[in-house]
Amino acid sequence: MQIKQLSLSGIHEITLSPFADERGCFMRVFDREIFKQANLPWNWVQENVSINKKKGILRGLHFILPPHTDGKLIRCSKGRIWDVVVDLRKDSPTEGQHLAFELREDEFKWIYIPKGFAHGFCTLADNSELVYKHDAFYHQPSDSGILWSDPELNINWPVEDPLMSEKDQNLMTFTAFKSNHGGL
């Protein structure tokens, strides 16, 4: 495993090292000791899978409000995903900035997203799946989010008219988030 800090503080890319031959491959997808050595969380308490049938599905930008905020470890296990994280941390030098990247099933990468970030994604292929590990249990009353198309965030999504839930279409703006919560 190779662990690399990305441009927003706290976001890490973990590249897996598959052993491949004519039969296929085998790879370690998690190693507590490697994560501990890199000062990354290793005590995951919940794992979820998002299964998406069609290209152009957009989910997010989601986060959990304090004190239930969680960090995530995400990986595209099938298909292709356009993934976005937005820094919502109070007093962060990159507050309100985002990072977008493609995750693919054939690249064998995890992305670690610490507490204090909103997360969303758009499917780039039919039948795409995203695996999530969480360092805190889901707390439904604290579930929240920011509108994917908020012009203040200036996110360049690869879709203009995504397939979305009604909930995600009606999330608050970044300005409303700052006014209501101040940050994470």
N, C-alpha and C positions, 0 to 999 in steps of 0.2 A: 504494500500500500504506500502510495505517495500522498502527502497532505500539503496543500498549498493554500496560503492566505490569498483571498481575492481582493479587489479594489475597495470594497466597503468593509471596514473593520469588523471582524468577527465572523464574516462569511468565509467558509473554507470549502475547497474542492478536494475530495478524497478519490484518487484514482486507484482502482483495483488492479490486481496483477494476475490475470487468468493464466493457468497452465493449459496450453492447447496442444492437441494432436489430431490425427485423422478422425478420432471418435467424437471430438467436441472439445469442451473445456471444463475445468474445475477452478473455482476461485473462492477465497475467503472473502466474505462480504462485510464482516465485522470482527474486530479483535480488541477487546477491552484494554489490554496492555498498551497497544499502539495508540489508542485514543487517549488513555491516561498520560502517556509520554508527551503527546501533543497538546495537553491541557484542554482537551475536548470532552464534553459530557460522555459518559459511558453507561449510565444507569437508566436505560430506556424502560419506560413503564407501560407503553402502549404502542401497538403497531397497527396501521390502517392501510388499506389499498383503495385507490380511486380508479374505478374502471370506467372508461369513456368510449362509447361505441362509435362516435363520429369525429371526423376532422372538424375543427372550428368550434369546439366546446370551450368555453372560458369559465373558469372557477376562480373567484377571489375578487378582490384582494382581502384575505382573511387574517385575523389575529384574535387572540384571547386577551381580554383586559386583565390588569393586575387585580388581585394578587395571584391569579391563576395562569398568567402568561407562560407559554411553553417554548422551548427550543425544539427544532426539528432536524431530522436527518432524512433527506429525500433522495429517491433514485427512480429513474424511468426503467421499469422492468419489461416494458413492451411498447413498441411504437416510438413516437417522437413527441416531445413536449417543448413548448416555449415557456420558460419559467422566469418569474419576476419576483424580486424581493424589494421592499421599500423600507428604508430606515425610519422608524418612528420613535427612536430613543430620545428622551429629553436631553437637551444640551449636547447632543452628538454633533461633531463637526460636519457629518454627512446627513443630518436630519432632513428628511424629505427627498433625499436622493434615492435612485433605484439602480438596480443591476439586473440585466436581462441576459439570458443565455439559453442555448438549446441543450436539452438532455435527450439522449438516444439510447435505446436498448443495447446497441452494439458498442457503446463507448465505456461501459462499466464504471460509472462514476456516481458517487454520492455527493450531495451538497449539504453542508451543515449550515443551518440558519439559527442563530442564537435568539434568545428572548429579545423582544423589542423591535421585531420586523414584521411587516405584513407580507403575506405570500399569496401569489396567484399563478395560474398557468393557463395556457391555451394549447389544445391538442393540434398537432401538425400532421397527424395520420389517424386513420380509423383504428379503432381497437387499441388505444393507448392506455397504459396503466402507470400509475405513480404509487410507489411504496413510501410510507411515512413512518418513521420512528419518532416518538414524542418523549420528552423528559418530564412531563407532567400529565396527569389525567385530564381528559376533556371536561370542561365545566360549561355546560350549555348556557346558563344565564350570563356568562361573560363573553360569549361568542359575539364578535363584531367584525367590521370591515370597512374598507374605503372603496369608493366607486372606481372601477377599473379604468374608466375613460376620463377621469378628472384632468382637465387641461393644466392645472398647476403642477401635476406630477410629470406631464409630458412623456408618457410611456408610449413607445412605438410598438404597438401590438401587431402581429402578422395577420390580423383579421379585422374587417370593418363592421361586420354584422354577426357577432358570435351567437351561438346557442348558449343561453344562460338561464339560471333559475330566476324567478321573480325576486327573490331575496337579494341576489347579487346585483340585479338591475337597480335596486333602490338603496344601496349602501350610501353612507354619508361621504361628503367631500373631505379632502385633506384639511381644508380650513375649518370645517365643522368639527372634525376630529380634534384639531389643536384647541379650538374654543371649548369643546366639551370635556376633553381629557388632558390636554397639555402635552401628552406624549406617553410613552410606555416606559 
